[in-house]
Amino acid sequence: MIRGTHEDRDLVRRANTAFRAGPADFSDYLIGEIDRRAGCTTTLTFDQRLAATEGFEEPGAETGYPTRVSEP
């Protein structure tokens, strides 16, 4: 059995807490937490309800679509 690190468990706990309080699926919040751990400040989403949540944003004319993955 592979055991996660303490940091991984904290990441999943934060995603679960956000999921219980927010409008989106658990996987959306987990992706957002993984992105933040990687140094991203915003996670793009097409879910309009989630886009209204801090740390998430809907891609649009002002942000554009990503053309590459940024490095921390």
mmCIF file of the N, C-alpha and C atoms, coordinates in Angstrom:
data_MODEL
# 
_entry.id   MODEL 
# 
loop_
_atom_site.group_PDB 
_atom_site.id 
_atom_site.type_symbol 
_atom_site.label_atom_id 
_atom_site.label_alt_id 
_atom_site.label_comp_id 
_atom_site.label_asym_id 
_atom_site.label_entity_id 
_atom_site.label_seq_id 
_atom_site.pdbx_PDB_ins_code 
_atom_site.Cartn_x 
_atom_site.Cartn_y 
_atom_site.Cartn_z 
_atom_site.occupancy 
_atom_site.B_iso_or_equiv 
_atom_site.pdbx_formal_charge 
_atom_site.auth_seq_id 
_atom_site.auth_comp_id 
_atom_site.auth_asym_id 
_atom_site.auth_atom_id 
_atom_site.pdbx_PDB_model_num 
ATOM 1   N N  . MET A 1 1  ? 0.839   -1.179 0.000   1.00 0.00 ? 1  MET A N  1 
ATOM 2   C CA . MET A 1 1  ? 0.000   0.000  0.000   1.00 0.00 ? 1  MET A CA 1 
ATOM 3   C C  . MET A 1 1  ? 0.885   1.244  0.000   1.00 0.00 ? 1  MET A C  1 
ATOM 4   N N  . ILE A 1 2  ? 0.584   2.184  -0.862  1.00 0.00 ? 2  ILE A N  1 
ATOM 5   C CA . ILE A 1 2  ? 1.328   3.440  -0.914  1.00 0.00 ? 2  ILE A CA 1 
ATOM 6   C C  . ILE A 1 2  ? 0.706   4.398  0.080   1.00 0.00 ? 2  ILE A C  1 
ATOM 7   N N  . ARG A 1 3  ? 1.541   4.985  0.899   1.00 0.00 ? 3  ARG A N  1 
ATOM 8   C CA . ARG A 1 3  ? 1.052   5.934  1.897   1.00 0.00 ? 3  ARG A CA 1 
ATOM 9   C C  . ARG A 1 3  ? 1.444   7.340  1.467   1.00 0.00 ? 3  ARG A C  1 
ATOM 10  N N  . GLY A 1 4  ? 0.494   8.263  1.577   1.00 0.00 ? 4  GLY A N  1 
ATOM 11  C CA . GLY A 1 4  ? 0.749   9.649  1.222   1.00 0.00 ? 4  GLY A CA 1 
ATOM 12  C C  . GLY A 1 4  ? 1.528   10.354 2.321   1.00 0.00 ? 4  GLY A C  1 
ATOM 13  N N  . THR A 1 5  ? 2.105   11.440 1.962   1.00 0.00 ? 5  THR A N  1 
ATOM 14  C CA . THR A 1 5  ? 2.820   12.245 2.937   1.00 0.00 ? 5  THR A CA 1 
ATOM 15  C C  . THR A 1 5  ? 1.818   13.063 3.750   1.00 0.00 ? 5  THR A C  1 
ATOM 16  N N  . HIS A 1 6  ? 2.294   13.623 4.836   1.00 0.00 ? 6  HIS A N  1 
ATOM 17  C CA . HIS A 1 6  ? 1.454   14.490 5.666   1.00 0.00 ? 6  HIS A CA 1 
ATOM 18  C C  . HIS A 1 6  ? 0.950   15.666 4.831   1.00 0.00 ? 6  HIS A C  1 
ATOM 19  N N  . GLU A 1 7  ? 1.813   16.192 3.969   1.00 0.00 ? 7  GLU A N  1 
ATOM 20  C CA . GLU A 1 7  ? 1.442   17.309 3.090   1.00 0.00 ? 7  GLU A CA 1 
ATOM 21  C C  . GLU A 1 7  ? 0.305   16.917 2.154   1.00 0.00 ? 7  GLU A C  1 
ATOM 22  N N  . ASP A 1 8  ? 0.353   15.687 1.630   1.00 0.00 ? 8  ASP A N  1 
ATOM 23  C CA . ASP A 1 8  ? -0.715  15.210 0.742   1.00 0.00 ? 8  ASP A CA 1 
ATOM 24  C C  . ASP A 1 8  ? -2.032  15.089 1.492   1.00 0.00 ? 8  ASP A C  1 
ATOM 25  N N  . ARG A 1 9  ? -1.981  14.600 2.712   1.00 0.00 ? 9  ARG A N  1 
ATOM 26  C CA . ARG A 1 9  ? -3.208  14.472 3.502   1.00 0.00 ? 9  ARG A CA 1 
ATOM 27  C C  . ARG A 1 9  ? -3.812  15.840 3.800   1.00 0.00 ? 9  ARG A C  1 
ATOM 28  N N  . ASP A 1 10 ? -2.961  16.808 4.104   1.00 0.00 ? 10 ASP A N  1 
ATOM 29  C CA . ASP A 1 10 ? -3.449  18.170 4.352   1.00 0.00 ? 10 ASP A CA 1 
ATOM 30  C C  . ASP A 1 10 ? -4.101  18.746 3.100   1.00 0.00 ? 10 ASP A C  1 
ATOM 31  N N  . LEU A 1 11 ? -3.511  18.495 1.953   1.00 0.00 ? 11 LEU A N  1 
ATOM 32  C CA . LEU A 1 11 ? -4.051  18.961 0.679   1.00 0.00 ? 11 LEU A CA 1 
ATOM 33  C C  . LEU A 1 11 ? -5.448  18.380 0.454   1.00 0.00 ? 11 LEU A C  1 
ATOM 34  N N  . VAL A 1 12 ? -5.612  17.089 0.699   1.00 0.00 ? 12 VAL A N  1 
ATOM 35  C CA . VAL A 1 12 ? -6.913  16.430 0.519   1.00 0.00 ? 12 VAL A CA 1 
ATOM 36  C C  . VAL A 1 12 ? -7.916  16.957 1.541   1.00 0.00 ? 12 VAL A C  1 
ATOM 37  N N  . ARG A 1 13 ? -7.474  17.201 2.761   1.00 0.00 ? 13 ARG A N  1 
ATOM 38  C CA . ARG A 1 13 ? -8.374  17.747 3.782   1.00 0.00 ? 13 ARG A CA 1 
ATOM 39  C C  . ARG A 1 13 ? -8.873  19.143 3.390   1.00 0.00 ? 13 ARG A C  1 
ATOM 40  N N  . ARG A 1 14 ? -7.957  19.993 2.893   1.00 0.00 ? 14 ARG A N  1 
ATOM 41  C CA . ARG A 1 14 ? -8.369  21.331 2.457   1.00 0.00 ? 14 ARG A CA 1 
ATOM 42  C C  . ARG A 1 14 ? -9.371  21.249 1.306   1.00 0.00 ? 14 ARG A C  1 
ATOM 43  N N  . ALA A 1 15 ? -9.114  20.348 0.360   1.00 0.00 ? 15 ALA A N  1 
ATOM 44  C CA . ALA A 1 15 ? -10.034 20.170 -0.773  1.00 0.00 ? 15 ALA A CA 1 
ATOM 45  C C  . ALA A 1 15 ? -11.391 19.679 -0.275  1.00 0.00 ? 15 ALA A C  1 
ATOM 46  N N  . ASN A 1 16 ? -11.401 18.779 0.689   1.00 0.00 ? 16 ASN A N  1 
ATOM 47  C CA . ASN A 1 16 ? -12.655 18.251 1.224   1.00 0.00 ? 16 ASN A CA 1 
ATOM 48  C C  . ASN A 1 16 ? -13.442 19.335 1.957   1.00 0.00 ? 16 ASN A C  1 
ATOM 49  N N  . THR A 1 17 ? -12.747 20.163 2.729   1.00 0.00 ? 17 THR A N  1 
ATOM 50  C CA . THR A 1 17 ? -13.405 21.263 3.436   1.00 0.00 ? 17 THR A CA 1 
ATOM 51  C C  . THR A 1 17 ? -14.044 22.229 2.450   1.00 0.00 ? 17 THR A C  1 
ATOM 52  N N  . ALA A 1 18 ? -13.305 22.580 1.395   1.00 0.00 ? 18 ALA A N  1 
ATOM 53  C CA . ALA A 1 18 ? -13.836 23.489 0.368   1.00 0.00 ? 18 ALA A CA 1 
ATOM 54  C C  . ALA A 1 18 ? -15.024 22.848 -0.353  1.00 0.00 ? 18 ALA A C  1 
ATOM 55  N N  . PHE A 1 19 ? -14.925 21.559 -0.630  1.00 0.00 ? 19 PHE A N  1 
ATOM 56  C CA . PHE A 1 19 ? -16.003 20.834 -1.307  1.00 0.00 ? 19 PHE A CA 1 
ATOM 57  C C  . PHE A 1 19 ? -17.289 20.872 -0.487  1.00 0.00 ? 19 PHE A C  1 
ATOM 58  N N  . ARG A 1 20 ? -17.180 20.649 0.797   1.00 0.00 ? 20 ARG A N  1 
ATOM 59  C CA . ARG A 1 20 ? -18.365 20.623 1.667   1.00 0.00 ? 20 ARG A CA 1 
ATOM 60  C C  . ARG A 1 20 ? -19.044 21.995 1.743   1.00 0.00 ? 20 ARG A C  1 
ATOM 61  N N  . ALA A 1 21 ? -18.256 23.059 1.592   1.00 0.00 ? 21 ALA A N  1 
ATOM 62  C CA . ALA A 1 21 ? -18.815 24.413 1.703   1.00 0.00 ? 21 ALA A CA 1 
ATOM 63  C C  . ALA A 1 21 ? -19.142 25.041 0.350   1.00 0.00 ? 21 ALA A C  1 
ATOM 64  N N  . GLY A 1 22 ? -18.607 24.485 -0.732  1.00 0.00 ? 22 GLY A N  1 
ATOM 65  C CA . GLY A 1 22 ? -18.715 25.145 -2.027  1.00 0.00 ? 22 GLY A CA 1 
ATOM 66  C C  . GLY A 1 22 ? -19.672 24.493 -3.000  1.00 0.00 ? 22 GLY A C  1 
ATOM 67  N N  . PRO A 1 23 ? -19.757 25.067 -4.194  1.00 0.00 ? 23 PRO A N  1 
ATOM 68  C CA . PRO A 1 23 ? -20.728 24.634 -5.192  1.00 0.00 ? 23 PRO A CA 1 
ATOM 69  C C  . PRO A 1 23 ? -20.231 23.572 -6.171  1.00 0.00 ? 23 PRO A C  1 
ATOM 70  N N  . ALA A 1 24 ? -18.969 23.189 -6.092  1.00 0.00 ? 24 ALA A N  1 
ATOM 71  C CA . ALA A 1 24 ? -18.396 22.333 -7.140  1.00 0.00 ? 24 ALA A CA 1 
ATOM 72  C C  . ALA A 1 24 ? -18.103 20.922 -6.623  1.00 0.00 ? 24 ALA A C  1 
ATOM 73  N N  . ASP A 1 25 ? -17.594 20.086 -7.519  1.00 0.00 ? 25 ASP A N  1 
ATOM 74  C CA . ASP A 1 25 ? -17.229 18.712 -7.180  1.00 0.00 ? 25 ASP A CA 1 
ATOM 75  C C  . ASP A 1 25 ? -15.911 18.672 -6.417  1.00 0.00 ? 25 ASP A C  1 
ATOM 76  N N  . PHE A 1 26 ? -15.722 17.609 -5.658  1.00 0.00 ? 26 PHE A N  1 
ATOM 77  C CA . PHE A 1 26 ? -14.490 17.432 -4.894  1.00 0.00 ? 26 PHE A CA 1 
ATOM 78  C C  . PHE A 1 26 ? -13.265 17.517 -5.798  1.00 0.00 ? 26 PHE A C  1 
ATOM 79  N N  . SER A 1 27 ? -13.341 16.882 -6.962  1.00 0.00 ? 27 SER A N  1 
ATOM 80  C CA . SER A 1 27 ? -12.180 16.856 -7.865  1.00 0.00 ? 27 SER A CA 1 
ATOM 81  C C  . SER A 1 27 ? -11.761 18.266 -8.292  1.00 0.00 ? 27 SER A C  1 
ATOM 82  N N  . ASP A 1 28 ? -12.714 19.177 -8.445  1.00 0.00 ? 28 ASP A N  1 
ATOM 83  C CA . ASP A 1 28 ? -12.379 20.555 -8.804  1.00 0.00 ? 28 ASP A CA 1 
ATOM 84  C C  . ASP A 1 28 ? -11.531 21.210 -7.722  1.00 0.00 ? 28 ASP A C  1 
ATOM 85  N N  . TYR A 1 29 ? -11.936 21.015 -6.478  1.00 0.00 ? 29 TYR A N  1 
ATOM 86  C CA . TYR A 1 29 ? -11.189 21.602 -5.366  1.00 0.00 ? 29 TYR A CA 1 
ATOM 87  C C  . TYR A 1 29 ? -9.831  20.924 -5.188  1.00 0.00 ? 29 TYR A C  1 
ATOM 88  N N  . LEU A 1 30 ? -9.778  19.624 -5.444  1.00 0.00 ? 30 LEU A N  1 
ATOM 89  C CA . LEU A 1 30 ? -8.503  18.917 -5.355  1.00 0.00 ? 30 LEU A CA 1 
ATOM 90  C C  . LEU A 1 30 ? -7.526  19.442 -6.408  1.00 0.00 ? 30 LEU A C  1 
ATOM 91  N N  . ILE A 1 31 ? -8.005  19.647 -7.615  1.00 0.00 ? 31 ILE A N  1 
ATOM 92  C CA . ILE A 1 31 ? -7.163  20.212 -8.675  1.00 0.00 ? 31 ILE A CA 1 
ATOM 93  C C  . ILE A 1 31 ? -6.680  21.604 -8.274  1.00 0.00 ? 31 ILE A C  1 
ATOM 94  N N  . GLY A 1 32 ? -7.570  22.412 -7.701  1.00 0.00 ? 32 GLY A N  1 
ATOM 95  C CA . GLY A 1 32 ? -7.185  23.741 -7.243  1.00 0.00 ? 32 GLY A CA 1 
ATOM 96  C C  . GLY A 1 32 ? -6.101  23.688 -6.177  1.00 0.00 ? 32 GLY A C  1 
ATOM 97  N N  . GLU A 1 33 ? -6.216  22.759 -5.230  1.00 0.00 ? 33 GLU A N  1 
ATOM 98  C CA . GLU A 1 33 ? -5.204  22.618 -4.176  1.00 0.00 ? 33 GLU A CA 1 
ATOM 99  C C  . GLU A 1 33 ? -3.869  22.145 -4.753  1.00 0.00 ? 33 GLU A C  1 
ATOM 100 N N  . ILE A 1 34 ? -3.915  21.234 -5.694  1.00 0.00 ? 34 ILE A N  1 
ATOM 101 C CA . ILE A 1 34 ? -2.684  20.759 -6.348  1.00 0.00 ? 34 ILE A CA 1 
ATOM 102 C C  . ILE A 1 34 ? -2.025  21.914 -7.093  1.00 0.00 ? 34 ILE A C  1 
ATOM 103 N N  . ASP A 1 35 ? -2.831  22.722 -7.773  1.00 0.00 ? 35 ASP A N  1 
ATOM 104 C CA . ASP A 1 35 ? -2.298  23.887 -8.484  1.00 0.00 ? 35 ASP A CA 1 
ATOM 105 C C  . ASP A 1 35 ? -1.625  24.861 -7.522  1.00 0.00 ? 35 ASP A C  1 
ATOM 106 N N  . ARG A 1 36 ? -2.281  25.130 -6.387  1.00 0.00 ? 36 ARG A N  1 
ATOM 107 C CA . ARG A 1 36 ? -1.688  26.051 -5.407  1.00 0.00 ? 36 ARG A CA 1 
ATOM 108 C C  . ARG A 1 36 ? -0.378  25.513 -4.849  1.00 0.00 ? 36 ARG A C  1 
ATOM 109 N N  . ARG A 1 37 ? -0.334  24.207 -4.616  1.00 0.00 ? 37 ARG A N  1 
ATOM 110 C CA . ARG A 1 37 ? 0.913   23.607 -4.132  1.00 0.00 ? 37 ARG A CA 1 
ATOM 111 C C  . ARG A 1 37 ? 2.029   23.771 -5.174  1.00 0.00 ? 37 ARG A C  1 
ATOM 112 N N  . ALA A 1 38 ? 1.661   23.780 -6.444  1.00 0.00 ? 38 ALA A N  1 
ATOM 113 C CA . ALA A 1 38 ? 2.636   23.942 -7.525  1.00 0.00 ? 38 ALA A CA 1 
ATOM 114 C C  . ALA A 1 38 ? 3.018   25.406 -7.738  1.00 0.00 ? 38 ALA A C  1 
ATOM 115 N N  . GLY A 1 39 ? 2.363   26.318 -6.998  1.00 0.00 ? 39 GLY A N  1 
ATOM 116 C CA . GLY A 1 39 ? 2.715   27.726 -7.100  1.00 0.00 ? 39 GLY A CA 1 
ATOM 117 C C  . GLY A 1 39 ? 1.761   28.577 -7.914  1.00 0.00 ? 39 GLY A C  1 
ATOM 118 N N  . CYS A 1 40 ? 0.678   27.999 -8.400  1.00 0.00 ? 40 CYS A N  1 
ATOM 119 C CA . CYS A 1 40 ? -0.303  28.764 -9.170  1.00 0.00 ? 40 CYS A CA 1 
ATOM 120 C C  . CYS A 1 40 ? -1.177  29.587 -8.228  1.00 0.00 ? 40 CYS A C  1 
ATOM 121 N N  . THR A 1 41 ? -1.585  30.746 -8.671  1.00 0.00 ? 41 THR A N  1 
ATOM 122 C CA . THR A 1 41 ? -2.468  31.578 -7.866  1.00 0.00 ? 41 THR A CA 1 
ATOM 123 C C  . THR A 1 41 ? -3.919  31.457 -8.306  1.00 0.00 ? 41 THR A C  1 
ATOM 124 N N  . THR A 1 42 ? -4.141  30.996 -9.530  1.00 0.00 ? 42 THR A N  1 
ATOM 125 C CA . THR A 1 42 ? -5.491  30.867 -10.077 1.00 0.00 ? 42 THR A CA 1 
ATOM 126 C C  . THR A 1 42 ? -5.597  29.577 -10.877 1.00 0.00 ? 42 THR A C  1 
ATOM 127 N N  . THR A 1 43 ? -6.736  28.914 -10.738 1.00 0.00 ? 43 THR A N  1 
ATOM 128 C CA . THR A 1 43 ? -7.044  27.737 -11.543 1.00 0.00 ? 43 THR A CA 1 
ATOM 129 C C  . THR A 1 43 ? -8.196  28.106 -12.464 1.00 0.00 ? 43 THR A C  1 
ATOM 130 N N  . LEU A 1 44 ? -8.006  27.910 -13.756 1.00 0.00 ? 44 LEU A N  1 
ATOM 131 C CA . LEU A 1 44 ? -9.064  28.222 -14.718 1.00 0.00 ? 44 LEU A CA 1 
ATOM 132 C C  . LEU A 1 44 ? -10.104 27.109 -14.733 1.00 0.00 ? 44 LEU A C  1 
ATOM 133 N N  . THR A 1 45 ? -11.374 27.506 -14.844 1.00 0.00 ? 45 THR A N  1 
ATOM 134 C CA . THR A 1 45 ? -12.472 26.550 -14.863 1.00 0.00 ? 45 THR A CA 1 
ATOM 135 C C  . THR A 1 45 ? -13.581 27.056 -15.767 1.00 0.00 ? 45 THR A C  1 
ATOM 136 N N  . PHE A 1 46 ? -14.316 26.136 -16.363 1.00 0.00 ? 46 PHE A N  1 
ATOM 137 C CA . PHE A 1 46 ? -15.486 26.505 -17.160 1.00 0.00 ? 46 PHE A CA 1 
ATOM 138 C C  . PHE A 1 46 ? -16.759 26.451 -16.319 1.00 0.00 ? 46 PHE A C  1 
ATOM 139 N N  . ASP A 1 47 ? -16.642 26.035 -15.073 1.00 0.00 ? 47 ASP A N  1 
ATOM 140 C CA . ASP A 1 47 ? -17.769 25.978 -14.148 1.00 0.00 ? 47 ASP A CA 1 
ATOM 141 C C  . ASP A 1 47 ? -18.004 27.388 -13.604 1.00 0.00 ? 47 ASP A C  1 
ATOM 142 N N  . GLN A 1 48 ? -19.065 28.025 -14.027 1.00 0.00 ? 48 GLN A N  1 
ATOM 143 C CA . GLN A 1 48 ? -19.323 29.415 -13.648 1.00 0.00 ? 48 GLN A CA 1 
ATOM 144 C C  . GLN A 1 48 ? -19.527 29.585 -12.148 1.00 0.00 ? 48 GLN A C  1 
ATOM 145 N N  . ARG A 1 49 ? -20.142 28.600 -11.498 1.00 0.00 ? 49 ARG A N  1 
ATOM 146 C CA . ARG A 1 49 ? -20.323 28.693 -10.048 1.00 0.00 ? 49 ARG A CA 1 
ATOM 147 C C  . ARG A 1 49 ? -18.973 28.626 -9.340  1.00 0.00 ? 49 ARG A C  1 
ATOM 148 N N  . LEU A 1 50 ? -18.104 27.744 -9.789  1.00 0.00 ? 50 LEU A N  1 
ATOM 149 C CA . LEU A 1 50 ? -16.785 27.604 -9.183  1.00 0.00 ? 50 LEU A CA 1 
ATOM 150 C C  . LEU A 1 50 ? -15.927 28.828 -9.481  1.00 0.00 ? 50 LEU A C  1 
ATOM 151 N N  . ALA A 1 51 ? -16.099 29.417 -10.660 1.00 0.00 ? 51 ALA A N  1 
ATOM 152 C CA . ALA A 1 51 ? -15.309 30.593 -11.048 1.00 0.00 ? 51 ALA A CA 1 
ATOM 153 C C  . ALA A 1 51 ? -15.546 31.769 -10.109 1.00 0.00 ? 51 ALA A C  1 
ATOM 154 N N  . ALA A 1 52 ? -16.668 31.776 -9.415  1.00 0.00 ? 52 ALA A N  1 
ATOM 155 C CA . ALA A 1 52 ? -16.963 32.840 -8.455  1.00 0.00 ? 52 ALA A CA 1 
ATOM 156 C C  . ALA A 1 52 ? -16.266 32.606 -7.113  1.00 0.00 ? 52 ALA A C  1 
ATOM 157 N N  . THR A 1 53 ? -15.580 31.472 -6.978  1.00 0.00 ? 53 THR A N  1 
ATOM 158 C CA . THR A 1 53 ? -14.886 31.107 -5.756  1.00 0.00 ? 53 THR A CA 1 
ATOM 159 C C  . THR A 1 53 ? -13.441 31.599 -5.811  1.00 0.00 ? 53 THR A C  1 
ATOM 160 N N  . GLU A 1 54 ? -12.938 32.067 -4.686  1.00 0.00 ? 54 GLU A N  1 
ATOM 161 C CA . GLU A 1 54 ? -11.557 32.558 -4.629  1.00 0.00 ? 54 GLU A CA 1 
ATOM 162 C C  . GLU A 1 54 ? -10.579 31.471 -5.082  1.00 0.00 ? 54 GLU A C  1 
ATOM 163 N N  . GLY A 1 55 ? -9.649  31.872 -5.936  1.00 0.00 ? 55 GLY A N  1 
ATOM 164 C CA . GLY A 1 55 ? -8.637  30.949 -6.438  1.00 0.00 ? 55 GLY A CA 1 
ATOM 165 C C  . GLY A 1 55 ? -9.003  30.307 -7.761  1.00 0.00 ? 55 GLY A C  1 
ATOM 166 N N  . PHE A 1 56 ? -10.231 30.530 -8.207  1.00 0.00 ? 56 PHE A N  1 
ATOM 167 C CA . PHE A 1 56 ? -10.694 29.981 -9.483  1.00 0.00 ? 56 PHE A CA 1 
ATOM 168 C C  . PHE A 1 56 ? -11.166 31.128 -10.361 1.00 0.00 ? 56 PHE A C  1 
ATOM 169 N N  . GLU A 1 57 ? -11.075 30.925 -11.658 1.00 0.00 ? 57 GLU A N  1 
ATOM 170 C CA . GLU A 1 57 ? -11.462 31.972 -12.597 1.00 0.00 ? 57 GLU A CA 1 
ATOM 171 C C  . GLU A 1 57 ? -11.875 31.334 -13.911 1.00 0.00 ? 57 GLU A C  1 
ATOM 172 N N  . GLU A 1 58 ? -12.878 31.915 -14.537 1.00 0.00 ? 58 GLU A N  1 
ATOM 173 C CA . GLU A 1 58 ? -13.305 31.439 -15.848 1.00 0.00 ? 58 GLU A CA 1 
ATOM 174 C C  . GLU A 1 58 ? -12.443 32.107 -16.910 1.00 0.00 ? 58 GLU A C  1 
ATOM 175 N N  . PRO A 1 59 ? -11.922 31.348 -17.878 1.00 0.00 ? 59 PRO A N  1 
ATOM 176 C CA . PRO A 1 59 ? -11.130 31.982 -18.928 1.00 0.00 ? 59 PRO A CA 1 
ATOM 177 C C  . PRO A 1 59 ? -12.012 32.900 -19.757 1.00 0.00 ? 59 PRO A C  1 
ATOM 178 N N  . GLY A 1 60 ? -11.487 34.041 -20.087 1.00 0.00 ? 60 GLY A N  1 
ATOM 179 C CA . GLY A 1 60 ? -12.249 34.997 -20.876 1.00 0.00 ? 60 GLY A CA 1 
ATOM 180 C C  . GLY A 1 60 ? -11.313 35.901 -21.637 1.00 0.00 ? 60 GLY A C  1 
ATOM 181 N N  . ALA A 1 61 ? -11.868 36.913 -22.206 1.00 0.00 ? 61 ALA A N  1 
ATOM 182 C CA . ALA A 1 61 ? -11.080 37.833 -23.024 1.00 0.00 ? 61 ALA A CA 1 
ATOM 183 C C  . ALA A 1 61 ? -9.956  38.478 -22.226 1.00 0.00 ? 61 ALA A C  1 
ATOM 184 N N  . GLU A 1 62 ? -10.229 38.810 -20.946 1.00 0.00 ? 62 GLU A N  1 
ATOM 185 C CA . GLU A 1 62 ? -9.204  39.486 -20.153 1.00 0.00 ? 62 GLU A CA 1 
ATOM 186 C C  . GLU A 1 62 ? -8.079  38.545 -19.714 1.00 0.00 ? 62 GLU A C  1 
ATOM 187 N N  . THR A 1 63 ? -8.366  37.256 -19.555 1.00 0.00 ? 63 THR A N  1 
ATOM 188 C CA . THR A 1 63 ? -7.321  36.317 -19.129 1.00 0.00 ? 63 THR A CA 1 
ATOM 189 C C  . THR A 1 63 ? -6.769  35.521 -20.295 1.00 0.00 ? 63 THR A C  1 
ATOM 190 N N  . GLY A 1 64 ? -7.594  35.298 -21.303 1.00 0.00 ? 64 GLY A N  1 
ATOM 191 C CA . GLY A 1 64 ? -7.168  34.492 -22.439 1.00 0.00 ? 64 GLY A CA 1 
ATOM 192 C C  . GLY A 1 64 ? -7.039  33.035 -22.046 1.00 0.00 ? 64 GLY A C  1 
ATOM 193 N N  . TYR A 1 65 ? -6.745  32.215 -22.991 1.00 0.00 ? 65 TYR A N  1 
ATOM 194 C CA . TYR A 1 65 ? -6.546  30.798 -22.731 1.00 0.00 ? 65 TYR A CA 1 
ATOM 195 C C  . TYR A 1 65 ? -5.057  30.553 -22.566 1.00 0.00 ? 65 TYR A C  1 
ATOM 196 N N  . PRO A 1 66 ? -4.690  29.659 -21.663 1.00 0.00 ? 66 PRO A N  1 
ATOM 197 C CA . PRO A 1 66 ? -3.261  29.397 -21.473 1.00 0.00 ? 66 PRO A CA 1 
ATOM 198 C C  . PRO A 1 66 ? -2.658  28.756 -22.725 1.00 0.00 ? 66 PRO A C  1 
ATOM 199 N N  . THR A 1 67 ? -1.456  29.147 -23.042 1.00 0.00 ? 67 THR A N  1 
ATOM 200 C CA . THR A 1 67 ? -0.758  28.579 -24.191 1.00 0.00 ? 67 THR A CA 1 
ATOM 201 C C  . THR A 1 67 ? 0.358   27.647 -23.747 1.00 0.00 ? 67 THR A C  1 
ATOM 202 N N  . ARG A 1 68 ? 0.717   27.734 -22.474 1.00 0.00 ? 68 ARG A N  1 
ATOM 203 C CA . ARG A 1 68 ? 1.749   26.837 -21.932 1.00 0.00 ? 68 ARG A CA 1 
ATOM 204 C C  . ARG A 1 68 ? 1.558   26.755 -20.424 1.00 0.00 ? 68 ARG A C  1 
ATOM 205 N N  . VAL A 1 69 ? 2.204   25.785 -19.830 1.00 0.00 ? 69 VAL A N  1 
ATOM 206 C CA . VAL A 1 69 ? 2.181   25.651 -18.379 1.00 0.00 ? 69 VAL A CA 1 
ATOM 207 C C  . VAL A 1 69 ? 3.277   26.528 -17.813 1.00 0.00 ? 69 VAL A C  1 
ATOM 208 N N  . SER A 1 70 ? 2.918   27.391 -16.884 1.00 0.00 ? 70 SER A N  1 
ATOM 209 C CA . SER A 1 70 ? 3.932   28.248 -16.291 1.00 0.00 ? 70 SER A CA 1 
ATOM 210 C C  . SER A 1 70 ? 4.718   27.481 -15.234 1.00 0.00 ? 70 SER A C  1 
ATOM 211 N N  . GLU A 1 71 ? 5.918   27.915 -15.007 1.00 0.00 ? 71 GLU A N  1 
ATOM 212 C CA . GLU A 1 71 ? 6.760   27.273 -14.018 1.00 0.00 ? 71 GLU A CA 1 
ATOM 213 C C  . GLU A 1 71 ? 6.809   28.148 -12.782 1.00 0.00 ? 71 GLU A C  1 
ATOM 214 N N  . PRO A 1 72 ? 6.803   27.520 -11.606 1.00 0.00 ? 72 PRO A N  1 
ATOM 215 C CA . PRO A 1 72 ? 6.824   28.315 -10.361 1.00 0.00 ? 72 PRO A CA 1 
ATOM 216 C C  . PRO A 1 72 ? 8.058   29.148 -10.207 1.00 0.00 ? 72 PRO A C  1 
# 
